Amino acid sequence: RNPIPAINQSGLAAKVIYPAPGSVLTSAIIANACDGTTPGAVMLPTGTVSFSTTLTIPAYCTIQGQGMGVSKLLLAANTQLISPAAITNTREPLVAPGTLDNNINLTSFTLDLNTADQTSGSAAIWMANVDFFNMDGIEVNGGMVHLGGATSITDNTVASYTHYISITNSVIHNAGVVPFIAADALQLLALNVKVSNNTLGPSTDSGIGLLGAGTSNIQITDNTFTGNPQTCGVAGGPTVGNVPGPPNAGRLVNYVTITGNTILCGGSAGFGINGALANHWVIANNIITNIAASNGSQVSPAIALEAVTDITITGNSIIGAQDGGIYIMAQSDELTENVVISGNTIRNPNKYGILLESFSDTNPGSTLANVTVSGNVIVNP
């Protein structure tokens, strides 16, 4: 299925509207172009179009500008859009999927939450019960992007309601700007997601949160993460060290590829990549630099995984980790097995290069098994 709306012989969607610079965009105006069944488009002009209420995007709808910083959607001053966000889809509040909104496209504009003129923060984009959502060439300034239902670490069905998501060539930054709400740049509770060639951060919480049960088939490739505390790169499932019981009730974040990313962690940042209750991850050829020693009470290795199976960590470069380099762990009655750590270079970690740890006071206890460590270079631990 094609995430781009069908076009007519003129090369445009079946119905197109063209808001003027300086005008105000509303959901009603969008609905005039997009009825949810026939492909339609809103073509943003060069310049600024403002809005003050949540913009609801129906199925088969494209919002397209002339480029980041060229076309701007600007939230009006003294406006808070937090439930669910500045931009959403028609079926977002539903718990069960019903008929999904499909083929929604956002491309080539800046979404500015206007934080300098607000007394409180807003969320930027929240889409759920949607499939074939495409976000390309979008700058999001001042708010979080969330794909999927309400965040859950127990309900494995929620992620199945949101799938075939593409987020490419975009910039998401300043989410949760102080004194506003703490927020990740990007949260996912979805299936079949591509996150590629984006810049994520700086933001006040994580660069990207893979936060919910059932999230799977995720490709995170060739992105730059910068200036995100807590987890400055990629987080999957519960935070390492805080896995809910029973520990092996189910793998929460599965079939994840994290390759070719540059993760730049500042002085207050935590984990570069962390995952728990995860299965079938490939972490390869990433650069992770300047990991801070801790975030609050959390220790913050560059790569930390707990209660995981079938994991490959290879070809990564970790530079200046102020805690440890790679940390693989099982505790309580958790099972961690089938892990390959090979061909990584770890320079100047403040603690260990690679730590394999199993500890438990339960019966039968934790299991750390079938771990292969080979061909790594560890300098000056």
Backbone torsions as a table, in degrees:
resi	resn	phi	psi	omega
1	ARG	NA	144.6	-173.9
2	ASN	-98.9	122.9	-179.5
3	PRO	-73.6	-5.8	179.7
4	ILE	-94.4	131.0	-177.3
5	PRO	-58.8	150.4	174.9
6	ALA	-63.2	149.4	-179.7
7	ILE	-121.6	157.8	176.8
8	ASN	-91.7	-174.5	-173.3
9	GLN	-67.4	-19.3	177.2
10	SER	-76.6	-6.8	-179.2
11	GLY	89.6	4.4	178.8
12	LEU	-116.1	163.5	173.3
13	ALA	-61.2	165.4	-173.3
14	ALA	-55.7	-35.8	176.2
15	LYS	-138.5	133.9	-176.7
16	VAL	-131.7	136.3	171.0
17	ILE	-120.4	153.9	-173.4
18	TYR	-127.7	88.3	176.1
19	PRO	-60.5	145.5	-179.4
20	ALA	-85.6	152.8	172.9
21	PRO	-55.7	137.5	-179.3
22	GLY	84.8	-3.7	179.9
23	SER	-83.0	175.1	179.6
24	VAL	-112.4	127.1	179.6
25	LEU	-96.0	137.1	177.8
26	THR	-131.7	166.7	176.0
27	SER	-62.3	-34.6	179.4
28	ALA	-64.0	-39.3	177.8
29	ILE	-65.5	-42.8	177.9
30	ILE	-61.2	-42.2	-179.4
31	ALA	-64.2	-24.4	176.9
32	ASN	-66.0	-28.9	177.1
33	ALA	-95.2	-31.0	-171.9
34	CYS	-122.9	108.2	-178.6
35	ASP	-96.0	3.4	177.9
36	GLY	88.8	-8.7	179.5
37	THR	-125.9	-29.5	-179.3
38	THR	-112.8	134.6	-179.1
39	PRO	-56.8	133.6	178.1
40	GLY	-144.4	169.3	-176.4
41	ALA	-150.3	146.7	170.0
42	VAL	-113.6	117.7	-176.7
43	MET	-101.4	109.3	-177.6
44	LEU	-77.0	143.6	-177.5
45	PRO	-84.2	172.6	164.3
46	THR	-65.4	129.8	-176.4
47	GLY	114.0	-159.2	-171.4
48	THR	-115.7	132.9	168.8
49	VAL	-118.1	130.8	-175.9
50	SER	-100.9	166.1	173.5
51	PHE	-154.5	156.8	-177.8
52	SER	-134.3	-4.7	175.2
53	THR	-129.9	161.8	-179.2
54	THR	-53.8	132.8	176.0
55	LEU	-93.7	116.5	-178.9
56	THR	-97.4	125.4	-176.1
57	ILE	-106.8	116.8	178.1
58	PRO	-74.7	174.9	173.2
59	ALA	-62.5	157.0	177.6
60	TYR	56.8	41.8	-175.5
61	CYS	-127.8	139.0	176.5
62	THR	-120.0	131.7	168.1
63	ILE	-111.3	115.4	-171.9
64	GLN	-131.5	131.7	175.8
65	GLY	-110.0	-166.3	-178.0
66	GLN	-98.3	-0.7	178.8
67	GLY	141.6	156.2	174.9
68	MET	-58.6	132.0	179.7
69	GLY	77.9	-12.6	177.9
70	VAL	-94.6	-48.1	172.0
71	SER	-107.9	130.0	-176.5
72	LYS	-128.8	130.1	166.6
73	LEU	-97.9	114.5	-172.0
74	LEU	-113.6	124.3	176.6
75	LEU	-73.4	133.4	-178.9
76	ALA	-62.4	153.3	179.9
77	ALA	-62.8	153.6	176.6
78	ASN	56.8	43.0	-178.8
79	THR	-128.6	132.6	175.0
80	GLN	-119.8	123.8	177.9
81	LEU	-124.2	91.7	-172.8
82	ILE	-118.8	-10.8	-175.5
83	SER	-129.7	89.0	2.1
84	PRO	-93.4	-26.9	-172.3
85	ALA	-174.7	179.4	175.8
86	ALA	-68.1	-39.1	178.2
87	ILE	-126.2	130.9	178.7
88	THR	-144.9	-177.0	177.3
89	ASN	-116.2	172.6	-169.6
90	THR	-72.0	-24.2	-173.9
91	ARG	-107.9	13.2	-175.7
92	GLU	-55.5	-41.6	-173.4
93	PRO	-71.4	-14.5	-172.1
94	LEU	-70.6	144.0	178.0
95	VAL	-82.1	-47.7	177.9
96	ALA	-94.8	156.2	-169.1
97	PRO	-72.5	-38.9	-173.4
98	GLY	55.5	-133.0	174.0
99	THR	-92.3	118.0	-177.4
100	LEU	-73.8	146.8	165.7
101	ASP	-71.2	125.6	179.6
102	ASN	-126.7	160.2	178.0
103	ASN	57.9	64.0	172.3
104	ILE	-110.7	131.3	-174.1
105	ASN	-131.1	129.2	172.2
106	LEU	-120.0	126.5	-174.8
107	THR	-151.8	137.5	164.2
108	SER	65.7	52.2	172.0
109	PHE	-157.3	170.9	175.0
110	THR	-104.9	128.9	171.0
111	LEU	-102.7	109.5	-173.9
112	ASP	-110.2	115.2	-179.9
113	LEU	-80.4	2.0	169.2
114	ASN	56.8	48.1	-172.8
115	THR	-62.9	-27.0	-179.5
116	ALA	-64.6	-23.4	-176.8
117	ASP	-111.8	21.3	-179.9
118	GLN	-116.1	153.1	172.8
119	THR	-96.7	-10.9	176.5
120	SER	-153.2	169.3	-171.1
121	GLY	-93.2	167.9	176.3
122	SER	-129.9	155.5	166.2
123	ALA	-84.9	152.2	-173.9
124	ALA	-91.2	-63.8	-175.6
125	ILE	-132.2	129.4	175.5
126	TRP	-135.6	112.7	178.3
127	MET	-122.3	130.6	175.1
128	ALA	-144.7	162.0	-173.3
129	ASN	51.3	51.1	-177.6
130	VAL	-139.3	144.9	170.6
131	ASP	-133.1	153.2	-174.5
132	PHE	57.3	61.1	173.1
133	PHE	-101.5	127.7	-176.6
134	ASN	-122.5	127.5	177.4
135	MET	-128.4	112.0	-174.3
136	ASP	-136.6	130.1	176.6
137	GLY	66.1	37.3	-179.4
138	ILE	-107.6	132.0	166.9
139	GLU	-99.6	125.2	174.8
140	VAL	-112.8	115.7	-176.2
141	ASN	-115.6	106.8	171.5
142	GLY	104.4	9.3	-179.5
143	GLY	-154.8	160.5	-179.2
144	MET	-82.1	148.3	170.0
145	VAL	-109.3	125.8	-177.9
146	HIS	-128.9	126.4	178.0
147	LEU	-116.8	112.0	-178.6
148	GLY	126.3	177.0	-178.8
149	GLY	-75.0	-166.0	177.5
150	ALA	-59.8	138.8	-175.1
151	THR	-60.6	132.4	-179.2
152	SER	-145.2	141.3	173.3
153	ILE	-111.9	13.8	-179.7
154	THR	-125.0	-26.5	-174.0
155	ASP	-98.5	106.1	-176.9
156	ASN	-76.9	-3.8	-177.0
157	THR	-91.4	-23.7	-171.0
158	VAL	-60.7	-41.8	-176.6
159	ALA	-63.2	-26.6	-177.3
160	SER	-69.7	-10.4	179.6
161	TYR	-86.4	-6.5	-177.9
162	THR	-135.6	116.4	-176.2
163	HIS	-155.9	167.4	-173.1
164	TYR	57.9	72.4	-176.5
165	ILE	-115.0	134.4	176.7
166	SER	-129.2	123.2	177.3
167	ILE	-126.2	108.6	-171.9
168	THR	-137.1	148.8	170.0
169	ASN	54.1	35.1	-174.9
170	SER	-119.0	166.4	177.7
171	VAL	-127.6	122.5	178.0
172	ILE	-122.6	114.1	-173.8
173	HIS	-147.7	163.2	178.2
174	ASN	64.3	21.9	173.4
175	ALA	-64.5	134.4	178.8
176	GLY	68.4	36.1	-179.3
177	VAL	-60.0	127.9	179.1
178	VAL	-57.3	133.5	10.3
179	PRO	-96.1	27.9	-174.7
180	PHE	-84.2	-172.6	-176.4
181	ILE	-63.5	139.7	172.4
182	ALA	-67.9	137.7	-176.4
183	ALA	-157.9	146.0	169.2
184	ASP	-70.4	156.9	170.0
185	ALA	-66.5	-44.4	-175.4
186	LEU	-142.8	128.7	174.8
187	GLN	-119.3	142.8	-179.3
188	LEU	-129.3	132.0	169.4
189	LEU	-139.2	72.8	-164.4
190	ALA	-156.1	172.7	177.8
191	LEU	-117.7	148.4	172.4
192	ASN	58.1	71.2	-174.3
193	VAL	-120.9	135.7	173.5
194	LYS	-116.0	122.9	176.4
195	VAL	-124.0	106.8	-169.5
196	SER	-144.3	138.7	173.6
197	ASN	60.2	37.5	177.0
198	ASN	-108.8	163.2	166.4
199	THR	-112.5	123.4	-176.6
200	LEU	-118.4	113.3	-179.1
201	GLY	110.1	171.6	1.8
202	PRO	-74.4	147.1	176.9
203	SER	-144.1	171.0	-172.4
204	THR	-86.4	-10.2	-178.3
205	ASP	-122.7	-109.7	-176.8
206	SER	-103.5	158.6	172.0
207	GLY	-68.2	-50.5	178.4
208	ILE	-143.8	134.8	177.3
209	GLY	-112.9	114.6	168.4
210	LEU	-95.8	86.7	-157.1
211	LEU	-101.7	-13.7	-167.5
212	GLY	-120.0	161.7	176.0
213	ALA	-64.2	145.5	175.3
214	GLY	85.3	-6.9	178.5
215	THR	-67.4	128.1	-177.6
216	SER	-158.8	165.2	-178.5
217	ASN	58.9	64.7	-176.5
218	ILE	-116.5	130.8	173.8
219	GLN	-115.7	117.6	-179.9
220	ILE	-119.2	101.3	-169.2
221	THR	-134.2	137.7	168.6
222	ASP	58.5	35.4	175.5
223	ASN	-99.4	162.6	170.8
224	THR	-115.0	124.7	175.5
225	PHE	-109.3	130.2	-176.8
226	THR	-147.4	134.0	170.6
227	GLY	67.2	35.1	178.0
228	ASN	-111.0	114.5	178.1
229	PRO	-72.6	174.0	179.3
230	GLN	72.3	-84.0	166.8
231	THR	-117.6	112.1	-173.1
232	CYS	-83.9	-11.3	178.4
233	GLY	-119.3	-95.3	-172.5
234	VAL	-124.5	129.6	175.3
235	ALA	-120.0	133.4	-179.9
236	GLY	-130.2	123.2	-177.9
237	GLY	74.6	-163.6	178.8
238	PRO	-66.9	158.9	178.4
239	THR	-63.3	139.1	177.0
240	VAL	-54.6	132.9	-177.5
241	GLY	93.0	-9.4	179.5
242	ASN	-129.1	39.0	-177.3
243	VAL	-74.5	127.7	-178.8
244	PRO	-72.2	155.1	178.8
245	GLY	-93.2	163.2	-9.7
246	PRO	-67.6	141.5	-167.8
247	PRO	-56.1	-36.1	-177.3
248	ASN	-108.6	37.4	179.0
249	ALA	-64.5	-25.5	179.1
250	GLY	170.2	150.7	175.1
251	ARG	-79.7	131.4	-170.3
252	LEU	-95.6	-34.8	-175.2
253	VAL	-129.2	111.0	-166.3
254	ASN	-126.1	149.4	177.0
255	TYR	55.4	69.2	-178.6
256	VAL	-118.7	132.0	174.8
257	THR	-115.1	122.1	179.4
258	ILE	-123.4	99.0	-172.9
259	THR	-136.8	144.5	170.9
260	GLY	68.7	18.5	-179.0
261	ASN	-90.4	153.1	171.4
262	THR	-111.2	118.2	-174.6
263	ILE	-116.1	107.1	-175.8
264	LEU	-104.6	110.7	-175.4
265	CYS	-105.8	128.2	-179.0
266	GLY	-86.9	-167.8	-171.5
267	GLY	-65.9	-22.5	179.5
268	SER	-108.4	7.6	-173.3
269	ALA	-82.7	158.2	-178.7
270	GLY	-109.0	-130.9	-177.2
271	PHE	-52.1	142.5	168.3
272	GLY	-77.5	-51.3	175.6
273	ILE	-137.5	127.2	172.1
274	ASN	-138.2	146.6	-179.7
275	GLY	-150.8	147.3	176.9
276	ALA	-142.9	150.5	-175.5
277	LEU	49.7	52.4	-174.5
278	ALA	-120.9	156.6	-175.6
279	ASN	-144.3	135.5	176.1
280	HIS	59.2	66.4	172.1
281	TRP	-109.6	142.3	168.1
282	VAL	-118.9	118.6	178.3
283	ILE	-116.5	104.1	-168.4
284	ALA	-141.0	137.8	168.6
285	ASN	58.5	35.4	173.1
286	ASN	-96.4	154.4	173.0
287	ILE	-110.9	122.4	-179.5
288	ILE	-124.4	121.6	-174.5
289	THR	-127.5	148.6	167.6
290	ASN	55.9	54.5	175.5
291	ILE	-74.4	129.6	178.0
292	ALA	-72.7	161.0	-173.7
293	ALA	-68.3	-35.5	-176.3
294	SER	-162.0	163.2	171.3
295	ASN	-129.6	104.4	-172.4
296	GLY	63.8	-124.5	-178.4
297	SER	-92.7	-0.6	-176.0
298	GLN	-85.4	134.6	164.7
299	VAL	-76.6	155.0	-169.4
300	SER	-137.0	77.1	172.7
301	PRO	-64.9	161.9	178.2
302	ALA	-64.1	-46.6	175.1
303	ILE	-127.5	123.4	-177.9
304	ALA	-135.9	126.5	-178.2
305	LEU	-134.0	137.6	-178.5
306	GLU	-136.7	138.1	178.5
307	ALA	54.5	58.4	-175.6
308	VAL	-126.5	157.5	176.4
309	THR	-136.7	148.4	175.1
310	ASP	55.3	67.6	-176.4
311	ILE	-120.2	135.5	173.5
312	THR	-121.2	124.8	178.0
313	ILE	-123.1	107.3	-171.6
314	THR	-146.7	142.9	171.9
315	GLY	71.1	15.5	-179.4
316	ASN	-85.5	151.1	175.2
317	SER	-115.8	116.7	-179.6
318	ILE	-113.1	120.9	-171.8
319	ILE	-125.0	120.5	173.3
320	GLY	74.0	27.1	177.6
321	ALA	-61.7	122.9	-176.6
322	GLN	-89.4	-3.4	165.1
323	ASP	-112.1	-124.4	177.7
324	GLY	-102.3	173.3	-178.9
325	GLY	-83.4	-68.7	-178.8
326	ILE	-127.5	127.7	-174.4
327	TYR	-126.6	118.2	179.0
328	ILE	-118.1	127.3	-167.2
329	MET	-143.1	147.9	168.3
330	ALA	-137.0	134.1	176.9
331	GLN	-137.4	175.9	-178.7
332	SER	53.3	-124.7	175.9
333	ASP	-110.5	31.3	-178.5
334	GLU	-73.6	155.2	173.9
335	LEU	-116.4	121.8	170.5
336	THR	-122.1	121.5	-176.1
337	GLU	-154.2	162.9	176.7
338	ASN	59.3	64.1	-179.4
339	VAL	-120.7	131.3	176.7
340	VAL	-117.2	125.0	177.3
341	ILE	-122.5	106.2	-172.7
342	SER	-145.4	145.7	170.3
343	GLY	66.2	21.5	177.9
344	ASN	-92.0	153.1	173.5
345	THR	-117.1	124.5	-176.9
346	ILE	-124.6	115.1	-175.9
347	ARG	-116.4	131.7	171.0
348	ASN	56.2	43.3	171.0
349	PRO	-71.6	146.9	-179.0
350	ASN	-71.3	-25.1	178.6
351	LYS	-120.4	-126.5	-175.1
352	TYR	-75.4	161.5	167.8
353	GLY	-80.3	-57.9	179.0
354	ILE	-133.5	130.6	179.1
355	LEU	-125.4	125.0	172.7
356	LEU	-110.4	122.0	-171.4
357	GLU	-138.3	134.3	174.7
358	SER	-134.6	125.9	179.4
359	PHE	-148.8	147.6	-174.4
360	SER	-167.6	148.6	169.9
361	ASP	-122.2	22.0	179.6
362	THR	-109.1	168.6	176.0
363	ASN	-120.0	118.1	19.5
364	PRO	-86.9	-6.2	178.0
365	GLY	95.6	-178.9	-177.0
366	SER	-88.8	159.1	179.7
367	THR	-132.2	126.9	173.3
368	LEU	-123.1	111.0	-168.4
369	ALA	-141.2	151.0	173.3
370	ASN	56.3	56.8	177.4
371	VAL	-109.7	127.8	-180.0
372	THR	-114.1	125.5	177.8
373	VAL	-122.3	118.1	-175.9
374	SER	-153.4	145.5	169.0
375	GLY	67.1	21.5	178.5
376	ASN	-90.3	152.5	175.2
377	VAL	-113.7	121.4	178.4
378	ILE	-120.7	118.5	-174.9
379	VAL	-115.3	124.3	170.4
380	ASN	58.2	52.3	174.8
381	PRO	-74.7	NA	NA
